[in-house]
């Protein structure tokens, strides 16, 4: 596509072709990322403008992307002068360093996606919150975005997500136990999402995902697959927002969770207890009803909603050294990691996982998404595997994942029930089991633990 808006020196056309064939590694990586992301607009490589060539350019948005190599430090003022001249023509810029692109593609992707969204359409407001009086507050940050700007944008995003879902969630308590502190040798702060509406943190992600849909999309309903907690969360959130919910559940899901879905008005469709069967059934329903699919863990809006639990924990306990969250599908750990990285950047982020389903642990080691051959664990909410949306966050921000045995999960669960007098499910106990197993690592530390939920089948408790 020929640039018809901004004039350029015709002699630069051939030079631009040469540059396309001799791109740097950072430029190649970013170009692949741009092509693989559904940004809804088209970018071009090495585009001549005036007497210059910009690395990537979108004509529709008049947005230029520049990848600064090592020479940028030596020609800083030249680059600034070039950018200033093009900005006079209405061009907007976003700049990344080559090392950023190669070492932190997640941060780069988030910056680019937010910039495109801001330029393409006005921000989507919660229902009843799109008046002109809110535009100044909601206005996206302008200007060239670097790493610090991206952090501000993510903070802004998480803050607005939290405000959006507050009418649909509880601010759950942070509980402590002197006896458990003595047993573990550290100061433990339990963020008790077992007291959340429908009994688990998943209400946060479900509410945000549904509220992010357009009115037309809501009319067609939503569909999801879940072993229980997300199923109940979607059912309840959909009921409160006035949306039809189709819930695909494995046939061996706990009866307590099936009963919860029915109580909240979700329509259950059962399938075999495999990830493949869940996805096949959900896709079938989606095609038949045109319902919007909500992924329990591998969807941005769900991850952002999940992040608000850790955000609330930090608001109450801002001096935590470590925060631990259980990991199954990765949505809670990714959301927790996002919140911690933005609101407490010096705090470590650790995941906890059953040894029997240690795909996240192996994924962090190998650098690619691994899967499990068996799902033999009492932590039924942690049987799924990571996804392409949450794994980059986990890989970038999570320090480590601790694995625990089934007996350790049972002992941790029983200890919480007996000493704190609260109901937690096995998946929730996994994070506390990690602390009990590694007391030396957490000695004298301030440790936050996300208690993910409390939906248990009382007829099948793992301890007698």
FENVENMO-V153268 format. One record per pair of residues at least 24 apart in sequence whose ideal C-beta (glycine too) atoms are under 10 Angstrom apart, sorted by sequence separation. I is the first residue (numbers start at 1). J is the second residue. D is the distance in whole Angstrom. If there is no record, write none. Layout:
I;J;D
I;J;D
This chain:
20;44;10
22;46;10
31;55;9
34;58;9
62;86;9
73;97;10
118;142;8
169;193;10
171;195;10
172;196;5
202;226;8
206;230;6
209;233;9
210;234;7
218;242;8
219;243;8
220;244;8
221;245;7
222;246;7
223;247;8
224;248;7
225;249;7
226;250;9
232;256;10
236;260;8
239;263;10
240;264;9
249;273;9
250;274;8
306;330;10
307;331;10
311;335;9
320;344;6
323;347;6
324;348;9
325;349;8
327;351;4
353;377;9
354;378;8
358;382;10
359;383;10
367;391;10
408;432;10
409;433;5
412;436;6
427;451;10
428;452;5
20;45;5
21;46;10
30;55;8
31;56;7
62;87;10
72;97;7
94;119;10
115;140;8
170;195;6
171;196;9
172;197;9
205;230;8
206;231;9
209;234;8
218;243;5
219;244;9
221;246;6
222;247;9
223;248;7
224;249;10
225;250;8
227;252;9
228;253;5
229;254;10
232;257;6
235;260;8
236;261;9
239;264;6
240;265;10
250;275;9
306;331;5
307;332;9
310;335;7
311;336;9
314;339;7
318;343;8
319;344;8
321;346;8
322;347;7
323;348;7
324;349;8
325;350;8
326;351;7
327;352;7
328;353;8
354;379;5
357;382;6
359;384;9
360;385;8
379;404;9
404;429;9
408;433;4
409;434;10
411;436;7
412;437;9
427;452;6
428;453;6
19;45;8
20;46;5
30;56;7
52;78;10
72;98;9
92;118;10
114;140;7
115;141;9
137;163;10
170;196;6
202;228;9
203;229;9
206;232;9
207;233;8
211;237;8
217;243;9
218;244;9
227;253;5
228;254;6
231;257;7
232;258;9
235;261;5
238;264;8
239;265;5
251;277;9
305;331;9
306;332;5
309;335;7
310;336;4
313;339;8
314;340;7
318;344;7
320;346;10
321;347;6
322;348;5
323;349;6
324;350;5
325;351;6
326;352;5
327;353;5
328;354;9
353;379;9
356;382;9
357;383;6
359;385;5
360;386;6
369;395;10
404;430;6
407;433;9
408;434;9
411;437;10
425;451;9
427;453;7
428;454;7
19;46;5
52;79;9
62;89;8
64;91;5
65;92;10
66;93;6
68;95;6
70;97;9
92;119;7
114;141;9
115;142;10
118;145;10
169;196;7
170;197;6
202;229;5
203;230;9
206;233;4
207;234;9
210;237;5
226;253;8
227;254;8
228;255;10
230;257;10
231;258;8
232;259;9
233;260;9
234;261;9
235;262;8
236;263;9
237;264;9
238;265;7
239;266;8
250;277;8
302;329;10
303;330;8
304;331;10
306;333;9
307;334;8
308;335;8
309;336;7
310;337;8
311;338;9
312;339;9
313;340;9
317;344;9
319;346;10
320;347;5
321;348;7
322;349;8
323;350;7
324;351;7
325;352;7
326;353;7
327;354;10
333;360;7
352;379;10
356;383;9
357;384;9
359;386;7
364;391;9
368;395;9
377;404;10
379;406;8
382;409;10
403;430;9
404;431;9
406;433;10
424;451;6
425;452;8
426;453;10
428;455;10
16;44;10
18;46;9
27;55;6
54;82;9
62;90;5
63;91;8
64;92;7
65;93;8
66;94;8
67;95;8
68;96;7
69;97;8
70;98;7
169;197;6
170;198;10
200;228;8
201;229;8
202;230;5
205;233;7
206;234;5
209;237;8
210;238;6
213;241;9
228;256;8
229;257;7
232;260;4
233;261;10
235;263;8
236;264;4
238;266;7
250;278;7
303;331;6
306;334;7
307;335;4
310;338;8
311;339;5
314;342;9
315;343;8
319;347;9
320;348;9
322;350;6
324;352;6
326;354;9
354;382;6
357;385;8
363;391;6
367;395;7
377;405;10
378;406;6
402;430;9
404;432;9
405;433;8
408;436;7
423;451;10
424;452;8
425;453;5
427;455;9
428;456;9
16;45;8
17;46;8
26;55;9
27;56;8
52;81;10
53;82;10
54;83;9
57;86;10
62;91;5
63;92;5
64;93;5
65;94;5
66;95;5
67;96;6
68;97;5
69;98;5
70;99;9
115;144;10
168;197;7
169;198;10
172;201;8
199;228;10
200;229;4
201;230;10
202;231;9
203;232;8
204;233;8
205;234;9
206;235;9
207;236;9
208;237;9
228;257;3
231;260;8
232;261;5
235;264;4
236;265;8
248;277;9
249;278;8
302;331;5
303;332;9
306;335;3
307;336;7
310;339;4
311;340;9
314;343;5
318;347;9
328;357;7
330;359;10
353;382;7
354;383;9
377;406;6
378;407;10
402;431;9
404;433;4
408;437;6
422;451;8
424;453;7
425;454;6
427;456;10
16;46;4
52;82;5
61;91;10
62;92;6
63;93;8
64;94;7
65;95;8
66;96;7
67;97;8
68;98;7
69;99;9
115;145;6
199;229;7
200;230;8
202;232;8
203;233;5
206;236;8
207;237;4
210;240;9
211;241;7
213;243;8
227;257;7
228;258;8
231;261;5
232;262;10
234;264;9
235;265;6
236;266;8
248;278;6
297;327;9
302;332;10
303;333;10
304;334;10
305;335;7
306;336;7
307;337;8
309;339;8
310;340;6
313;343;10
314;344;5
327;357;10
330;360;7
352;382;9
360;390;10
364;394;7
376;406;8
379;409;6
403;433;10
404;434;6
423;453;9
424;454;5
425;455;6
426;456;8
15;46;8
16;47;7
24;55;9
34;65;8
51;82;8
52;83;9
61;92;7
63;94;7
64;95;9
65;96;7
66;97;10
67;98;6
68;99;9
114;145;8
172;203;10
198;229;8
202;233;4
203;234;9
206;237;4
207;238;9
210;241;5
226;257;8
229;260;9
232;263;8
233;264;9
235;266;3
248;279;9
250;281;10
297;328;7
298;329;7
303;334;5
304;335;7
307;338;5
308;339;7
310;341;10
311;342;8
313;344;9
327;358;10
328;359;9
329;360;9
360;391;9
363;394;8
364;395;7
378;409;6
402;433;9
403;434;8
404;435;10
420;451;9
423;454;4
424;455;10
425;456;5
16;48;5
23;55;9
50;82;8
54;86;8
68;100;9
169;201;9
172;204;10
198;230;10
200;232;7
201;233;8
202;234;8
205;237;9
206;238;8
210;242;10
211;243;10
228;260;7
232;264;6
234;266;7
235;267;9
248;280;9
249;281;9
296;328;9
297;329;3
298;330;7
299;331;8
302;334;9
303;335;5
306;338;9
307;339;4
310;342;10
311;343;6
327;359;9
328;360;8
363;395;8
377;409;8
378;410;7
402;434;4
404;436;8
405;437;8
422;454;7
423;455;9
424;456;8
425;457;9
13;46;10
15;48;8
20;53;10
49;82;9
52;85;8
67;100;9
68;101;10
112;145;8
170;203;8
196;229;10
198;231;9
199;232;7
200;233;7
203;236;7
204;237;9
207;240;8
210;243;6
228;261;8
231;264;9
233;266;10
235;268;9
248;281;5
296;329;6
297;330;5
298;331;7
302;335;8
303;336;10
306;339;9
307;340;9
310;343;8
311;344;10
314;347;8
327;360;5
330;363;9
401;434;9
402;435;9
404;437;6
416;449;10
423;456;6
429;462;9
12;46;9
14;48;10
19;53;6
31;65;10
51;85;9
52;86;7
57;91;8
58;92;9
67;101;6
111;145;5
115;149;9
123;157;10
126;160;9
129;163;9
169;203;6
170;204;10
198;232;4
199;233;9
202;236;10
203;237;6
207;241;8
232;266;8
248;282;5
295;329;8
296;330;10
297;331;3
300;334;10
303;337;9
304;338;7
307;341;10
310;344;9
326;360;10
327;361;9
360;394;7
364;398;7
379;413;9
400;434;10
403;437;9
404;438;9
12;47;9
13;48;6
30;65;7
50;85;6
67;102;10
110;145;10
111;146;8
114;149;9
115;150;9
118;153;9
125;160;9
126;161;10
129;164;8
168;203;7
169;204;6
197;232;9
198;233;5
202;237;9
206;241;10
210;245;9
226;261;9
231;266;6
246;281;10
247;282;9
248;283;10
296;331;6
297;332;7
303;338;7
304;339;9
307;342;8
364;399;10
365;400;10
378;413;8
402;437;7
416;451;8
423;458;9
426;461;9
12;48;4
19;55;9
31;67;10
49;85;9
50;86;7
111;147;8
114;150;8
168;204;9
193;229;10
197;233;8
198;234;9
246;282;8
248;284;9
295;331;8
297;333;9
298;334;9
307;343;9
327;363;10
364;400;7
365;401;9
402;438;6
426;462;6
11;48;9
12;49;9
16;53;5
30;67;6
49;86;6
54;91;8
108;145;10
123;160;8
126;163;8
127;164;9
169;206;10
196;233;9
198;235;8
199;236;10
203;240;10
231;268;8
248;285;7
297;334;8
310;347;9
327;364;10
364;401;6
425;462;10
10;48;8
12;50;9
15;53;7
16;54;10
27;65;10
29;67;9
50;88;10
56;94;9
111;149;7
112;150;9
115;153;8
126;164;5
165;203;8
168;206;9
169;207;6
198;236;5
247;285;9
297;335;9
360;398;9
363;401;9
400;438;10
416;454;10
8;47;8
9;48;7
12;51;7
28;67;10
50;89;8
54;93;8
107;146;10
108;147;9
111;150;4
114;153;5
125;164;9
126;165;9
128;167;10
165;204;6
168;207;4
169;208;9
197;236;6
198;237;8
206;245;9
246;285;5
310;349;9
330;369;9
361;400;9
362;401;9
402;441;9
417;456;10
8;48;4
9;49;9
11;51;9
12;52;8
13;53;10
27;67;5
49;89;8
55;95;9
107;147;6
110;150;6
111;151;10
113;153;10
114;154;8
124;164;10
126;166;10
127;167;10
165;205;9
167;207;9
168;208;9
197;237;9
226;266;10
246;286;8
361;401;4
1;42;8
3;44;9
6;47;9
7;48;9
8;49;5
9;50;7
12;53;6
26;67;5
50;91;10
55;96;9
67;108;9
109;150;10
110;151;10
126;167;9
165;206;9
166;207;9
360;401;5
361;402;8
362;403;10
400;441;9
6;48;9
7;49;8
8;50;6
9;51;6
25;67;10
26;68;9
27;69;9
49;91;7
108;150;8
111;153;7
114;156;9
162;204;9
165;207;4
168;210;9
224;266;9
246;288;9
359;401;10
361;403;5
1;44;7
6;49;5
7;50;7
8;51;8
9;52;9
24;67;7
26;69;7
65;108;10
104;147;8
107;150;5
110;153;7
111;154;9
114;157;7
161;204;9
164;207;8
165;208;5
168;211;8
197;240;9
246;289;7
351;394;7
358;401;8
360;403;9
413;456;9
3;47;6
5;49;9
6;50;7
7;51;10
8;52;8
9;53;10
23;67;9
106;150;10
107;151;8
110;154;6
161;205;10
164;208;6
165;209;10
167;211;10
222;266;10
223;267;9
225;269;9
381;425;7
382;426;8
383;427;9
417;461;9
2;47;10
3;48;7
8;53;8
24;69;6
165;210;10
244;289;8
246;291;6
349;394;9
358;403;5
380;425;8
381;426;8
382;427;5
418;463;9
1;47;9
2;48;10
3;49;7
6;52;10
24;70;10
65;111;10
100;146;8
104;150;9
161;207;10
162;208;9
165;211;7
221;267;9
223;269;9
225;271;8
227;273;8
245;291;8
357;403;9
358;404;10
379;425;8
380;426;7
381;427;4
382;428;10
417;463;8
65;112;7
100;147;7
107;154;9
110;157;9
161;208;6
164;211;6
244;291;7
246;293;10
351;398;6
355;402;10
356;403;9
378;425;9
379;426;4
380;427;7
381;428;8
414;461;9
6;54;10
164;212;8
243;291;9
349;397;6
350;398;7
351;399;9
352;400;10
353;401;6
355;403;5
356;404;10
378;426;4
379;427;4
382;430;7
413;461;9
414;462;8
415;463;10
63;112;9
94;143;9
95;144;6
96;145;9
97;146;8
243;292;9
245;294;9
328;377;10
332;381;9
349;398;5
350;399;6
351;400;7
352;401;7
353;402;7
354;403;7
355;404;6
356;405;8
377;426;8
378;427;9
379;428;9
381;430;9
413;462;7
414;463;5
65;115;9
92;142;8
93;143;9
94;144;6
95;145;8
96;146;8
97;147;8
100;150;9
161;211;9
225;275;8
332;382;10
348;398;9
349;399;6
350;400;6
351;401;4
352;402;5
353;403;5
354;404;6
355;405;5
356;406;6
377;427;9
379;429;8
413;463;7
414;464;10
6;57;9
92;143;9
93;144;5
94;145;5
95;146;7
96;147;9
161;212;9
227;278;9
328;379;8
348;399;5
349;400;9
350;401;7
351;402;7
352;403;8
353;404;7
354;405;8
355;406;8
378;429;9
379;430;6
410;461;9
411;462;10
63;115;7
92;144;8
93;145;9
94;146;9
225;277;9
226;278;8
328;380;9
329;381;9
334;386;9
338;390;10
341;393;9
345;397;10
347;399;10
348;400;8
350;402;6
351;403;10
352;404;7
354;406;7
378;430;10
410;462;5
411;463;8
6;59;9
63;116;7
92;145;10
225;278;4
326;379;7
328;381;6
329;382;8
331;384;9
333;386;9
334;387;9
337;390;9
355;408;9
356;409;10
377;430;9
409;462;8
410;463;6
3;57;8
5;59;7
61;115;9
95;149;10
96;150;10
224;278;9
225;279;7
275;329;10
328;382;3
329;383;9
330;384;8
354;408;9
355;409;9
379;433;10
4;59;8
61;116;7
63;118;10
94;149;9
225;280;9
326;381;8
327;382;7
328;383;6
329;384;4
330;385;8
331;386;9
334;389;8
335;390;8
338;393;6
341;396;9
342;397;10
354;409;6
407;462;9
1;57;10
3;59;7
6;62;8
56;112;10
60;116;10
63;119;6
94;150;10
225;281;7
226;282;10
238;294;9
326;382;6
328;384;5
329;385;7
330;386;4
331;387;8
334;390;4
337;393;6
341;397;5
406;462;8
2;59;9
5;62;7
61;118;10
62;119;8
63;120;9
87;144;9
199;256;9
200;257;9
225;282;5
237;294;9
327;384;10
328;385;8
329;386;7
330;387;6
333;390;7
334;391;8
336;393;10
337;394;6
340;397;7
341;398;10
352;409;10
1;59;6
58;116;8
61;119;5
199;257;9
223;281;9
224;282;7
225;283;9
327;385;10
328;386;9
329;387;7
331;389;9
332;390;9
333;391;10
334;392;9
335;393;8
336;394;10
337;395;10
338;396;10
340;398;9
1;60;10
60;119;9
61;120;6
198;257;10
223;282;6
327;386;8
330;389;8
331;390;6
334;393;4
337;396;8
338;397;7
60;120;8
200;260;10
223;283;9
225;285;9
234;294;6
330;390;4
333;393;8
334;394;5
337;397;4
352;412;10
58;119;9
83;144;8
199;260;7
223;284;9
224;285;10
233;294;9
329;390;7
330;391;6
333;394;6
334;395;10
336;397;9
337;398;5
58;120;9
198;260;6
223;285;5
224;286;10
234;296;9
331;393;10
334;396;10
336;398;9
337;399;9
198;261;9
223;286;5
233;296;9
327;390;9
330;393;8
334;397;8
80;144;10
169;233;10
221;285;9
222;286;9
230;294;8
330;394;6
333;397;9
334;398;8
198;263;9
221;286;10
223;288;10
230;295;9
231;296;8
333;398;6
30;96;7
198;264;7
220;286;9
223;289;7
230;296;4
197;264;10
222;289;10
223;290;10
224;291;9
229;296;8
230;297;8
327;394;8
30;98;9
33;101;8
168;236;9
169;237;9
221;289;6
223;291;4
224;292;9
225;293;9
226;294;9
228;296;10
234;302;10
237;305;10
330;398;10
333;401;8
29;98;9
43;112;10
168;237;6
220;289;6
221;290;8
222;291;5
223;292;7
224;293;7
225;294;9
226;295;10
227;296;8
233;302;10
26;96;8
30;100;10
39;109;10
220;290;4
221;291;4
222;292;5
223;293;6
224;294;4
225;295;8
226;296;5
382;452;9
26;97;8
27;98;8
30;101;5
219;290;9
220;291;5
221;292;7
222;293;7
223;294;7
224;295;7
225;296;7
226;297;9
327;398;8
381;452;7
26;98;4
29;101;6
30;102;9
33;105;6
37;109;7
165;237;9
168;240;6
219;291;10
220;292;7
222;294;5
224;296;6
230;302;8
233;305;9
354;426;9
381;453;7
25;98;8
26;99;8
28;101;9
29;102;6
32;105;10
36;109;10
39;112;8
43;116;9
167;240;9
168;241;8
217;290;9
218;291;10
325;398;9
354;427;9
379;452;10
24;98;6
26;100;8
27;101;8
39;113;7
216;290;10
217;291;9
218;292;8
327;401;6
381;455;9
26;101;4
30;105;8
33;108;7
34;109;9
37;112;8
38;113;10
41;116;6
217;292;5
224;299;10
327;402;10
352;427;10
380;455;10
25;101;8
26;102;6
29;105;7
33;109;6
37;113;7
39;115;10
40;116;7
216;292;10
354;430;6
380;456;10
24;101;9
25;102;7
26;103;10
39;116;5
40;117;9
322;399;8
324;401;10
352;429;9
353;430;7
380;457;9
24;102;10
30;108;7
34;112;7
39;117;9
41;119;9
66;144;9
68;146;10
214;292;9
224;302;10
324;402;8
326;404;10
352;430;5
353;431;10
26;105;10
29;108;9
30;109;9
33;112;8
37;116;9
41;120;6
213;292;6
351;430;9
352;431;4
354;433;9
6;86;7
40;120;6
212;292;10
351;431;8
352;432;8
39;120;8
40;121;9
213;294;9
350;431;8
352;433;7
353;434;8
7;89;9
26;108;10
30;112;8
34;116;10
126;208;10
210;292;8
212;294;10
352;434;4
378;460;9
6;89;5
209;292;8
326;409;10
351;434;8
352;435;8
378;461;10
379;462;10
5;89;7
6;90;8
127;211;7
209;293;10
210;294;7
303;387;10
306;390;9
350;434;7
378;462;5
5;90;8
6;91;7
126;211;6
209;294;5
296;381;9
350;435;9
352;437;9
5;91;9
125;211;10
126;212;9
209;295;8
298;384;9
303;389;7
307;393;10
352;438;10
124;211;9
209;296;10
212;299;10
297;384;7
298;385;9
302;389;9
303;390;6
124;212;7
127;215;8
206;294;7
212;300;9
213;301;9
296;384;7
297;385;9
298;386;8
299;387;8
302;390;9
350;438;9
124;213;9
205;294;8
212;301;5
297;386;8
298;387;3
300;389;6
124;214;8
205;295;9
206;296;9
209;299;6
211;301;8
212;302;10
297;387;6
298;388;7
299;389;6
300;390;9
303;393;7
127;218;9
205;296;8
208;299;10
209;300;9
210;301;9
296;387;10
298;389;5
299;390;9
350;441;9
205;297;8
208;300;9
209;301;4
212;304;9
295;387;7
297;389;9
298;390;6
350;442;9
208;301;5
209;302;5
212;305;9
297;390;6
298;391;8
300;393;10
348;441;10
202;296;7
205;299;8
207;301;10
208;302;7
209;303;10
211;305;9
295;389;8
202;297;9
205;300;10
206;301;9
207;302;10
208;303;9
209;304;9
210;305;10
295;390;9
332;427;10
205;301;7
206;302;7
208;304;6
209;305;7
275;371;8
205;302;3
208;305;3
275;372;9
348;445;9
350;447;9
352;449;9
204;302;8
205;303;7
207;305;6
208;306;9
333;431;10
352;450;9
205;304;8
206;305;7
208;307;9
230;329;9
326;425;10
328;427;7
332;431;10
347;446;9
348;447;9
349;448;10
350;449;10
202;302;8
204;304;9
205;305;4
206;306;10
208;308;8
275;375;9
326;426;10
327;427;10
204;305;4
205;306;5
207;308;10
227;328;9
230;331;8
274;375;9
326;427;5
347;448;8
203;305;8
204;306;6
205;307;9
227;329;10
273;375;8
326;428;7
328;430;9
202;305;9
203;306;10
204;307;8
205;308;9
226;329;9
325;428;10
326;429;8
327;430;8
201;305;9
202;306;8
204;308;5
205;309;10
326;430;4
327;431;9
344;448;9
201;306;6
204;309;6
325;430;9
326;431;5
203;309;10
278;384;9
324;430;9
325;431;6
326;432;9
201;308;9
204;311;10
273;380;10
324;431;5
326;433;9
201;309;5
204;312;10
275;383;8
323;431;9
324;432;8
326;434;9
340;448;9
201;310;10
274;383;10
275;384;6
324;433;10
325;434;10
273;383;9
275;385;7
324;434;6
324;435;7
336;448;9
193;306;10
196;309;8
322;435;9
127;241;8
336;450;6
127;242;10
335;450;10
193;309;6
192;309;10
333;450;9
191;309;6
324;442;9
332;450;7
191;310;7
193;312;10
322;441;9
193;313;10
322;442;7
332;452;6
191;312;7
192;313;10
321;442;8
332;453;10
191;313;4
190;313;9
191;314;10
257;380;9
321;444;9
322;445;6
323;446;10
324;447;7
325;448;9
326;449;9
189;313;7
201;325;9
257;381;9
321;445;4
322;446;8
323;447;8
324;448;7
325;449;8
326;450;7
328;452;9
191;316;8
201;326;10
250;375;10
320;445;8
321;446;5
322;447;5
323;448;4
324;449;5
325;450;4
326;451;9
327;452;10
191;317;9
205;331;6
254;380;7
320;446;5
321;447;7
322;448;7
323;449;8
324;450;7
325;451;10
326;452;6
189;316;8
204;331;10
205;332;8
253;380;7
254;381;10
319;446;6
320;447;7
321;448;9
322;449;9
323;450;7
325;452;7
326;453;9
189;317;5
204;332;9
252;380;9
318;446;10
320;448;5
202;331;8
317;446;7
187;317;9
201;331;9
202;332;8
205;335;7
250;380;9
317;447;10
189;320;7
201;332;6
204;335;8
317;448;6
187;319;10
191;323;9
200;332;10
316;448;9
187;320;9
250;383;9
187;321;9
189;323;9
191;325;9
201;335;9
314;448;8
186;321;9
201;336;9
313;448;5
169;305;9
186;322;9
188;324;9
313;449;9
164;301;10
168;305;10
171;308;9
172;309;7
313;450;7
171;309;10
174;312;8
310;448;8
165;304;9
169;308;8
173;312;10
174;313;6
193;332;9
161;301;8
164;304;9
165;305;6
169;309;9
172;312;7
310;450;7
164;305;9
171;312;6
172;313;9
174;315;9
176;317;9
309;450;6
161;303;10
162;304;9
166;308;9
170;312;10
174;316;5
309;451;9
157;300;10
161;304;5
162;305;9
165;308;7
169;312;10
173;316;9
174;317;6
309;452;9
160;304;9
161;305;6
164;308;10
171;315;9
306;450;9
161;306;10
162;307;8
163;308;10
171;316;9
191;336;9
158;304;6
161;307;7
162;308;5
306;452;10
157;304;6
158;305;10
161;308;6
162;309;10
227;375;10
158;307;5
159;308;9
162;311;6
154;304;9
157;307;9
158;308;7
161;311;9
162;312;8
229;380;9
230;381;9
158;310;10
159;311;8
228;380;7
229;381;6
154;307;9
158;311;6
162;315;10
227;380;5
228;381;7
227;381;6
230;384;10
226;381;9
227;382;9
155;311;10
227;383;7
227;384;8
226;384;9
225;384;9
257;425;10
256;425;9
254;425;9
161;335;10
158;335;9
162;339;10
202;381;9
158;338;7
157;338;9
158;339;6
200;381;8
155;338;10
159;342;9
154;338;7
155;339;9
158;342;6
159;343;10
154;339;9
157;342;9
158;343;8
155;341;10
156;342;10
113;300;9
154;341;8
155;342;5
154;342;5
155;343;7
153;342;10
154;343;10
110;300;9
151;341;8
152;342;9
151;342;6
150;342;10
151;345;8
260;455;7
229;425;8
257;453;10
259;455;10
228;425;9
229;427;8
257;455;6
259;457;10
228;427;10
256;455;6
257;456;9
258;457;10
227;427;10
256;456;7
257;457;8
254;455;7
256;457;5
254;456;7
255;457;6
256;458;7
254;457;4
256;459;9
253;457;10
255;459;8
256;460;9
254;459;9
255;460;9
254;460;7
233;453;10
232;453;9
194;416;10
229;452;8
232;455;7
199;423;9
229;453;5
200;425;8
228;453;9
229;454;10
190;416;8
199;425;8
229;455;6
195;422;8
200;427;9
201;428;9
228;455;6
110;338;9
192;420;9
194;422;6
195;423;9
200;428;9
194;423;6
228;457;10
190;420;7
192;422;7
194;424;5
184;415;10
193;424;9
194;425;7
106;338;10
180;412;10
183;415;8
190;422;8
192;424;8
107;341;10
190;424;9
194;428;6
180;415;7
193;428;8
179;415;9
180;416;8
183;419;8
192;428;9
177;415;9
190;428;9
177;416;9
179;418;10
180;419;6
179;419;5
180;420;7
191;431;10
175;416;10
178;419;10
179;420;9
190;431;9
177;419;6
190;432;8
177;420;5
188;431;10
176;420;9
177;421;10
188;432;8
175;420;6
177;422;10
175;421;10
175;422;7
188;435;7
184;432;8
173;422;10
186;435;7
201;450;7
185;435;9
201;451;9
202;452;8
203;453;10
184;435;5
200;451;9
201;452;5
202;453;7
180;432;8
183;435;9
184;436;6
200;452;6
201;453;7
183;436;7
186;439;8
199;452;10
200;453;3
202;455;10
184;438;10
185;439;5
188;442;8
199;453;6
200;454;7
180;435;9
184;439;6
185;440;8
186;441;9
187;442;9
196;451;10
198;453;9
199;454;5
200;455;6
180;436;9
183;439;8
186;442;4
195;451;9
196;452;9
199;455;4
185;442;7
186;443;6
187;444;8
188;445;9
189;446;7
190;447;10
191;448;6
192;449;9
193;450;7
194;451;5
196;453;7
198;455;8
199;456;9
184;442;6
185;443;5
186;444;6
187;445;7
188;446;9
189;447;7
190;448;8
191;449;7
192;450;9
193;451;6
194;452;8
195;453;10
196;454;9
184;443;9
185;444;7
186;445;5
187;446;5
188;447;5
189;448;5
190;449;5
191;450;5
192;451;5
193;452;6
194;453;5
195;454;7
185;445;9
186;446;7
187;447;7
188;448;8
189;449;7
190;450;8
191;451;6
192;452;10
193;453;6
194;454;3
184;445;9
186;447;5
187;448;10
188;449;6
190;451;5
191;452;9
192;453;10
193;454;8
194;455;8
192;454;8
194;456;9
184;447;8
181;447;10
180;449;10
174;448;8
175;449;10
174;449;10
175;451;8
174;451;10
172;451;9
110;392;10
109;392;8
110;393;9
106;391;10
107;392;10
106;392;4
107;393;10
105;392;7
106;393;6
104;392;10
106;394;10
106;395;8
107;396;8
106;396;5
107;397;10
105;396;9
106;397;8
104;396;7
103;396;9
36;388;10
